Amino acid sequence: MSDSKETIENPLEKVQSHDWNRERLEQLKQLMPDLFTSEGKLNINELKKVVDPESVSETERYEFRWFGKSKAKREAFTPTNATLVYDEDRSVNPENSENLIIEGENLQVLKLLSKSYREQVKCIYIDPPYNKDKDFVYRDTWKQDVKSYWEDSEMTENGVNVDTNSETDGRFHSNWLNMMYSRLLIARQLLKEDGVLFISLDDSEIHHLRKLCDDIFGEENFIECITWNKRVPKNDKGIGNIHEYILLYVKNSGVKHEFTMKKGGIEEINRLLFKLKKQKKPIAEAEKEIKRLYKRRDFDRGITLYNSLNADYRLWGKINMSWPNADTFGPNYTVKHPKTGKPVKVPDRGWRWKRDTFNEAANFVDGEYQDITELHDGSFLCGRIWFSNDENTQPSSITYFDEVQRFLLRSILSTKSDGGIEIEKLFEGKSFFSYPKPSRLIKLLFDSIPINKGDIFLDFFAGSGTTGQAIQELNEEDGLIRNYILVQFPEAAEEKSEAFKAGYKKLSDITIERNKRVIEKIIAEKKKDEPDLFSERKDEKEQLKGLGFKVFKLVKSNFPRVEYAPDPEKSEEENIALLKKYITEKEAQLVSAFNREELIAEILIKNGFKLNYTLDKQEQFRENEIFLASDREKETLICLDVSLAEETVGYFKTHTDQKLIVLERALDTTKKWNLKHYMGDKFNAF
C-alpha cells in the first residue's frame, strides 16, 4: 500500500477564479523541489539560502514599502467567487463586435478575466483617481460588518456609494497605493509579451506610481514619463500648471518596441488625396490643389516637399542626391538620361549613393532603364529616381508621402483638454464628468502601437468611456480592427449632479450610453457619406463590423457553495466533508431557480473561456440537452441537465475526443466513474 496521502478535491475551487498563488508555488516546486518539505510546504529558510540574503544586509537593502503592501498583494492573488452575467438589454449590436463593457468592481473583474485573457491584452490604458483630497479609493475587502458590494449593486438601482480618501487620513498615500498595487499585479498577467501600459496621472502621486510600477513591471521595462501639455492652465499654487503625465511601461523590454506618431496635417492631406482620386481630377490640377492646401495651412518643409502625384494619386517628393558632407567627396560616376541617353549633370561633390545603390533604385540593368514612366510635365520616373525632361538637370531620388507619415512618439504631447466638450456634443450640452481625457489624446497613444487584427485594449478605470470612443473612431479612420474591454465601477451619481438629473443613477450608465451614442454617430455619418450603405446590395452586418459592444455585470456566484464558511475548529478533511453535504442540500435549488445562460456563463468563465463564446445545440443527443461552447481558441460540450442519461454516458465511452462539463449532481457514482475512466481529464463535473 502506498504511504502517499490522497489528494482531497475541494468543490469550492471550481467556482472560484484562477488561483495565482497556487500556480506560482507549483511552478517553483517543479523548478526547485528541494525547497519544499515532505508535506509539500515551502521551506522559507531553504529559499533564503538560495537567494543569499547575506549578500545585502536587511537594514541596507532598498525597497519601496508602505502600510498594507503585503495585504494588498495577498488580496490580488486571492480567488474571487463572483461571476459575470450578460446584459442583453444594454448591449449594442452585440453580434457584430468583440468589444466588452463590464459593470463591476474592477479588482474582482480582473480576477475573473485573468484565466481567459491571460497574456491576451495588447495595451492597457488607465486614468485612475488622482488621489486628490476626497477622491475615492476602491474598498477591496467587503466584510460582513459593512454593507456588502452585492447589496449595494443588486438590491438598489442607484449604484454603489464609494469610500473617499481624505488627506486627514493618516494612511492617505497607503490607501491609494494599495488600491493600485493589487490591480496592477493582475493587470500585468493579462498583457501579451509585447504588451504596453499607459497610466495617466498628475503630480499628486506620480513619484509613488513610478516606484510602484518599477516594483511590478521592473525598472528595465520603463520606457518614458510622457508630459501631456493640456494647454489649459490650472492656478491653485500661484503658477499656471498646464501639464499632466502619462507613464509608459512595456511587459518585456526584450521584445522590440517602437512608438510612432503621425506628422501634423497628415489626416487633412489624406482626405484631400482621397477626394481628388474619387473625383478623378487631372493630375496637374490635383497637384495645384495640394499646393494650395500647403500654402493655406502653412505646413513646414517636411510636408510641402511632397507635391507630386503618380497616376494612382500617390503623393511623392524629390530628395536631393548630392553628397551631403562639405569636407569630403562622394562617389563620382556617369548617369545617362532615360530619353536623350546623354550623361546628366553630376553634383559638384559627387553622388550621395554608391553606383549599385543607384542602379537598384533606378531599376537600371545591363545599361538600360527597365521601367520608364513619362509624367504630365514631360519629366520621367525610373523606379525611385526622377529625371527632368533633359540631361541638364540633376536627377533626384523620390520618397512616397505614405512612407514617411510617422516619426517617433514625442515625450511631450500637446492636445486640447476638450474631453468635456466631447461629452457635451454627445449629450445635448451636458457634461457629466470633471476633466475627462480628450479622445484625441487616447487615439494618439493607441495609434503609436503597431497592432495585429483583433488586438485587445483594456481600460479598467473606464470613467466616461473615452477609451471606447477612441478605439471606435480610430478603427474607422485607419480601417484596422482593435477591440476594447472597459470596466467601470457602478458608482452612485450624486443626487445634485447633472448626471442624476439626466436620469443616470450610476456613472457606469454614462460609460455605456456614451459609447452607444458614439456608435450611432459613426453609423449616421456612414449613411450620409454612402446613402446606399445598408441597402439590399450591401451586407449590413459587414458594414457594422466592430460597431457594437456586449455589456456584462459583476454578480454573486450562482452556486450556493461560495457562501459556505468553514469551521476553524475542524480539520481540512472534516470541513470538505461538511462542504459536500452543504452542496448536496443547498444546490438542489439550482434545479428550479437557475438561469441557464447565466450558469453556463459562470462555468465557462471559470474554465477559461473568453466572453465572446458561442453555444451550438448538439442534435445528436436525444436524452439530454447538450451544447458545444466555443470561443475560437477552445471548446467543450456542456450539459446542465439534472440527470445524465445512460445513453449519453455510453456515447462518451466511445467518443473521447471532446471535453465535457456536467453538473456534479447529475451523476451517480457509477456514471461519474465511467466518464472519468474513459474521458480522463477531458471530463469535468462542476
N, C-alpha and C positions, 0 to 999 in steps of 0.2 A: 504493500500500500504506500502511496506517495505521502510524504510529510508536508507537501506544499499546501498552503492554505487556499481553499476555494474562494474564487472571486465572487463577491456578493453584488448582484445587479441592483442598482438604486433606481427605481422608477421615476424619481423626480428629475434625474439628469436629462431625460428625453424631452421634457417640456421647458428646459432652460436654454438660454443662448449658449454659444460656444464657450467652453471653459479654457481661457488662455493660460491661466496659471498651470493647469494640469498639463496642457500641451508643452509648455516650456520645460516643465520638470521631466516629462517623458523624453524630450529631445536631449536634455542634459544627461539623463540616465543612459541613453543609447551611446552617447559620446564618451561618458566617464562613469561607468557603473560602479567603480571603486569608491565614489563619493557617497554611496548610499548604503544604509545599514541593511542587515538581513531582513528587516521588516519593511524595506522599501522607502525608509525615511531619508531625507537629505542630511548628511553629516556636515554641519556648518563648519566645524573645526577642520575637517579634511578639505573643504572648499577653500578656507582661508589659506591653507598651506599651498594650494595650487596657485592662487593669485598673489602669494608672497606679500602680505601686508607689511612686513618688516622693512620693505624697500622704501616706504614712505611712512613717516610717523603719523599716527592718527591725529595728533594735535597740529600737524603741519599741512595736512592734505587740504587742498582747495575743494570746496564742494558748495553748491548752491542749495541752501536748505531754508525751510520756513515751517511754521507750525502747521501740522496736518498733512505734510507731504506724503508720508508713508501710508496714512489712511486713504488719501486720495488715490494713490497707486493701487491699493487693495480694492478700492471701490471700482476702479476702472476695469479690473480683471475679474470681478465677481459676476457670475452669470445673472442674467435677468430672467424672470418668469413671465414677463409681459409678451404681448404679440401685436401684430398689425392686422387691421381689417380694412377691406376695400370699401371706399365711399363712392359708390357709383353716381349718386345724385350730384356730387360736386366735381366730378371728373369731366374733362372736356376732350372730345374726340379721342377717347382712350385707345381705340383700335388702331389709330394712326401714329402712335408715338410711344417711345420708350421713356419719356420724361415722368418723373415722380415728384409729388409734393406730399410730405408726411407731416401730419399734425401730431405733435407729441414732445415730451421731454427728450432733449437731444442725446443725453448720455445713454438712456435706455434704447433709443432708436439706433444709435451707433453700435451698441452691443448686438442688437438683432441683425444688423446689416453685416456684422463682422465675419460671419461664416460665408454668406452668399457672395459678398462683394470684396472679399479679401484679395488684395493686390489687383483690383479691377478698376480703380479710380485713377484717371489721368491727372486731374487737377482738383485741389481743394482751395476754395476761396472763402474766408470768413471775415465778417465785420462784427466782432464780439462787443459786448458792453465795454465802454472805455474806462470804467471804474471811476467815474466822477462821483461826487457825493450824491447819494440816493439812487445811483444806478443799481439795478437788481443783479443778484447772482442766483444761479440755479441751486435749489435745495436738493442735494444728491441723496439724502437719507430721509425717506418718508416713513417715519416710525409711527407706531400706533398711538403715541401720545400727542401727535399733531394731526391736523386734518389731512387725510391721505390725498395723494395725487388723483387716485381713481374717483374719490368722492368729488373733488373739485372739478375734474374734467368730464365725468359722466353724469353725475347727479344734477349738474347745473349746466345750462347752455351759455352761461355768461363767462366761461373761461376760468383760468386758474389765477389766483392772486399770488404774486411773487414776493419774495423777500427783497428788501432793499439793503444796500451795503453802505452804511454811513461811516464817514471818517471818524466819528466819535467812537466807533467800534475799535477796540484795541487790536483786532486782527483784520483790519481793513484790507491790507495788501494780501495777507494769507488767504482770506476768503476768496479773493479773485483768482489767485494763483492755483488754489485747489480746484476751483471750477474749471480753469483752463487746462490744468495738468491732466486730469483724468480723461478729458475729451480728446486732447491731442495724442495721448498714448494710444487710444484706439484708432484715431484717425490715421496715424502712421501705418497701421496694419492694413488699411484699405488702399493705400497708394500703390500703384504699379512701381516697378523698379525704376522707370523713367518718370515717375510722378513728381508733381510740383505743388508747393504750398505757398499761397499768398495770404497774409493776415494784415488787415487794416487796423491802425491804432493811432492815437495821438500821443503826446508826450507824457500822459499820466502814468502809463505802465510799460512804455516801450523798452526801458532799460531792463526791467524784470522779464518781459516777454522774450527778449533776445537770449537771456541766460536760460530761460525755461526751454526754448526751442533748441538751444545748443545741447541741453541735457537730454532731450528726447530724440532729436534728429542727428546730433553730432555736429561739432563746430565745423568739420570738414564739409558739411552739406549746406552751410550758409552761403548764399550767393550775393545778396545785396540788401541793404536797407534803403528802399526807394523813397525819395521825398516827393510827395504829391503837393504841388502848388495849386491850391484850390481857388486862388485869386480873390477871395472874399476875406478881408482882414477881420480878425477877432481881437477885440481890445478889452481884455479883462485883467491885464497885468501892466498896463501902461505902454504897450507896444503892439503894433499891428501884426499879429501872428496869422500868416496865410498858408501854413503848410501842416500836413499830417504825414504819416509814414505807412509804408507797406513793406513788411518783412517778406523776403523771398528765400525759401529753402527748397531743396530737392531731396527726394528719398535716397538717392545714391549718386554721389558726385562722380563715381567711377563710370557712369553712363554719360555719354556726350550730351551736353545741353547747350543750345544756343537760342537766346531770346531776341526776337527781332520785332521791329515796328515799321509801319508804313510811313513813307515820306509824306509830308504835309501836302494836301491838294490832290493826292492820288485818286481819291474817290470821285472828285469832280471831273478830273480829266478822263477817267474811265467811263463815266456816264456820258460824256461828250463823244468819246470814241464809239460807244455802243449806239448812240443816236445817229452819228454820221454813217456808220455801217448799215444800220437799219434803213436809213433814207437813201442809201446807195449814192451818196454825194460824190461828185467827181473828185479825184484825189487832190488835184490842185486847189480846188475850192475848200476841201476839207482841211488841208494844211493851213490855209489862211484863217479858217475859223479857230484852229488850235492856237495860232499865234495871237489872234485877237484875245482869246481867253487868257493867255500868258500875260499880255500887256495889261488887261483889265484887273487881273488878280495880283500882279507884281510878284510872280514866282521868282525864286532865285535861279542862278545859272545851272545848278544841279538838276533842275526840272526843264528849263527852257531850251537846253541844247537838244532835247528830244522833240524835233519839229518836222520830221519827215514820215511819210506813210508808205508802206508797201501796198500791193494790190489787195491784200486782205485786211487793210486798215490797221496793220500792226505798226505801232509808233516806234521810230528809231532815231538815233542821233549819231553824229560823227565824233570820233575820238582821234586827236592828233597823234600821228605815228612818228613824230620826231624824237630823237634821243633826248631824254629829259635832263641829263646832267651837264651843266655848263662847263665843267672842268675836264670832262673826258669825251671820248667819241664812241659812237655805236657802230654796228655793222654797216658796211657800205657795199651794196650790190645793185644790179640793174633790174628794174621792174618795167615791163612793157605794158603799154596801154591796150585794153581789150579790143578797141576798134581800130585805131590807127596803127597799132603794132610798134609804135616808136617808144623809146625809153621815156619814162615820166621823170618829172623833177625830183631829185634826191634831196632830202633835208640837209642843211648845212653841216650838222654834226652827226649825220648818219641816221639809220633807222632804229626804232625802238625794239624791233623784233629781229631774231635770227632769221636767216633765209628759210629754213624748214618750217618755222612757225608761220611765216607769211604765206608760203605755198599752201599750207594746210588750211589757213583761214580763207584764202582766195580760191581754194579748190583748183589749184594750178598743178597739172600733171603732164609730164612729158612735153613741157614747153607750151601748153595750151590751157586756157581757162575752160573748165568743164561746165560751168553754169553762169551764163551771162544774161542779166536782165536789164533792158533799157527802160529808164524811168521817164515820167511825163516831161521832165525838163531837159531831156537829152543826155543826162548823166547815166552811169552804169553801176550796177551791183554785181560783183563776182563773189559769191559766197558771203563772207563777212567783211569784204573790202569795197569801199566806194571809190569810183573814179569819176572825174569830171568828163565833159564831152570831148576833151582832147588831152594831150600829154603835158600841157603847160601848167597844170595844177597838181599839187602834191596830193596823192590819194590819202584816204583816212580809213581807219577801221570803224566798224559800226557796232553799236550795242542796242539791243531792243529794250524799250521802256519797261516792259513787263518783267525783265530780268533784274532790274535794279530798283524796284519799288520799295525795297525794305533795307533797313540798316539796324544795327544792334540797339536793343531796348535801352533807353537812357535811364540813368539813376535819378534824374529829376524829370517828373512828368507834370505837365501843366494842362489842366482842363477846367472848364467852368464847373462850379459847385451848384449845378442846377437840378439835382435829383428831386428836390421838392416840386420844381416846376413841371418835371416829367409826370409826377403823380397827379398834379393838378390838371394837366391836359387829359389824363385818362379818367379822372373822377370829377368832371364838371366844376373845376376850380377849387376843389377841396384837397388839402394836403394833410395826411393823417400821421405822418412820421416827422420827427425832428432830424434834420440833416441826413436824409438818406443819400447813399452814394449815387452819383450820376452813372447811368448805364454806359456812357461813352468811356468812362474810366475803366469799368469792368471789361468792356469789349476790348479795350486796348491791351489789358493784361492777358485775357484769354487768347487774343489773336497773336500774341507773342510766342505761343507754344506751337510747335509742329504737332499735328494730330493725325490719328488714323480714324477711319469711318466708325462712328458709333462710340467714340471715347466719352467717358463719363466725367462730368464736372459736378462736384459736391459742395453744397453750402449748408452747414448745419446751424448757422445763425441767420436764417434767411430774411428775417425782418420784413420789409415791404415787398420782397421778391425781385429785387433788382437783378440778381444773378439769372433768374429765369428769363427776364426780358432781354438781357444782354445776349444770352445763348440763342433765343428765338431770332432776334434781329441779326446777329452775326451769321447764323446759318442762312438767312435769306440773302445777305449781302455777298457771301463768298461761295454759296452752294455746297458747303461742307456739312457733314452731319455730326453734330455734338448732342449728347443727351445730358440732362441735368437731374440731380436729386436735391430737392430743397427740404430742409427740416425746420419747422418753426414751432416754438412753444405756444400753446393756446392761452397766451397771457390775456387776462381780462382787460378790456378797454375801460378807462376811467369814465364814469358817467357824465362828466362835464366835457369830455373830449369831443372833437369833431367826428371821430370815428364812431363813437357810441351814438351820437345824434343822427348819424347817417345810417344807423341800423347794423353796424358791425360791432358785435359784442366781444369778439376775440380778435387779436391782432392777426392771428393765422387766417381769419376770414379775408382780411385785406390781401394777404400774400396770395391766396387762391384767386380772389376776384381780380387783382391786378393782372395776373398772368392770363386769365381768361379774356380780359379786355385787350391785352396786347395781341393775342391770337386773333380776336375779332377784327382788330385794326389792320393786321397784316393781310387777312383774308379779304377785307374790304378794298385794300389797296391793290391786291392782285386782280380782283374783279374789275376795278377801274381801269387798270392797265390792259387787261385782256378780258373783255366782256364775255367771250365765249369759253372762258376757262373751265366752267363747270357744266358746259352743255353736254349733250349725249356723245359728242365727238371726243370728249376729254374724259379721262379716268379721274373722278373726283378724289378717290382715296389716295391716288398717287400724287395729286396736286396738294393735298393736305398733309402729306407725309412729314412728320416731325412737328406739326402744328397741333399740339394737344398735350395732355398730361393725365395721369391717374392720381387720385387722392387716396391716401391711406391714413388711418388713425391708430394711435397707440392705445391699446386697451389691455385689460386683465386677460390672463390666460383663460381659455375655455375649460381647462382641466382643473377640477377642484383640488387635485393633489398639491398644487402650488401653495395652498393655504394651510397645509399640514405643518404643525410645529412640533419638532422632535422633543422628547423628554430628556433633559440633560442628565437625569439620574440613571438612565438606562444605557445599555451598550449599543454600538452601531447595529449589531445583528438584531437586537430587540426592536430598535426604532424602525429598521427597514421592514421587519415583520408587521409592526403596527401600521406602517405606511401602506403596505399592501392590503391590509384589512380595511383601512380607511378608503383606499381607492375602490375596492370592491363595493363598499357601501355607498360612497358618495357619487362615483362616476356613473352609476346607473341612471342618473338624471340626464346624462348625455343622450340617452335613447330618445327621449321625448322633447328635450329642451334645446338641443344644439342647432345652430345654423350650419348647414353642411358646407357652404362655401367658406365661412369663417374658420371652421375647424380644419378644412383642407389647407387653407392658407397658413394656419399656425403650424401644422405638421410639416408642410413643405419648407417654410422658412427655417424651422428648427433643424431641418435636414439639408440646409444649404442651397435651397433653390432661390433664384432671383425672383423679384416681384413681377417680372414680365412672363411668368409661366402661363402655359395654356393647358386646358383639360379637354381630352377627347374620349368620349364614352366608347368602351370596347364591347361591340355587339356579340362577340363570340361567347361571352359568359351569359348563360341563361338563368342561373340560380342566384347570382349576386350582381350588384351594380358596381362595376369596376371602371376606373378612368385611367388613361395614360396621361401623366403630368410631365411636361417638358418645358425647359427654359432655354433650349437650343444648345446647352452645354451638358446637361444631364437629364435623365428621365427615369421615371419609376411608375409602376402601376400602384394604384391606391384604392382601397375599399374601406368604406366606413359603415358597412352593414354590421348589425349587432351579432350576426351569426354567419360563419363561413361554411358554405355547403360542402359536403363530401366530394361532390363532382368538381367543385372549384379546387379543393385541396389536391384531388387526383390530377388535375390539369398541371399543377405546378410541380408535381413529381417528375413529369417528363419535359416540362418547359422551364428550364432553369437559367435561361439566358437573360431574363429581365429581373429587375428589382421589384419587390412587392412590399407595400406597407399596409398593415391592417390594424384594427383596434385590438388591444390585448384581450378585452372581454369577449371578443368574437370567437375565441378559440378555447377548446378544452385541452387537456394535457396532451392527448394523442395527436390532435391536429397540429398543435404547436411543435411537437417533437418531429412530426413528419416534414413540416415545412422547413424547420431548422436543419434537419438531416439532409434533405435533398437540395435546398437552396443556399445553405450556409449563410455567409454574411449578406447575401442579396435579400434576405428576409428580415423584416423589421416589424415587431409587434409594438405598437405605440400606446 
